[in-house]
Amino acid sequence: FIELCKVQEKNERFIKLLLGLCVCKEDAIQSNQNDICEVMIENSENRRQLFIPVMRSSASEEQKFGRYKILYAERGQAEWIAPTEYKTSLTSRNQKSIYNYFIAMIDLCSQL
């Protein structure tokens, strides 16, 4: 399943499926959570391909970005932007689905 997620476009439905495997009626399913952590987070290659990079801003950057910054890539160019700019910078339908994927990943990580 993770290999499928890596080769397909980023789609929030895949992540929501994983979230459904982690929690049932607000009860954690620990063995599934451990498996997902192992495959998605502990494997550096999977982590690089599945996650949208987020980094804590340095003290000197906090005024520009806020507490965190997100790596925004478009047309071969990449730059760090503030989370508040991230959603507004995504204009096409495909880019908006990437934002929904990003939010689904935050939801998933909050349950692990």
Secondary structure, 3 states (H helix, E strand, C coil): CHHHHHHCCCCHHHHHHHHHHHEECCEECHHHHHHHHHHHHHCHHHHHHHCCCEEECCCCCHHHHCCEEEEEEECCEEEEECHHHHHHHCCCHHHHHHHHHHHHHHHHHHHC
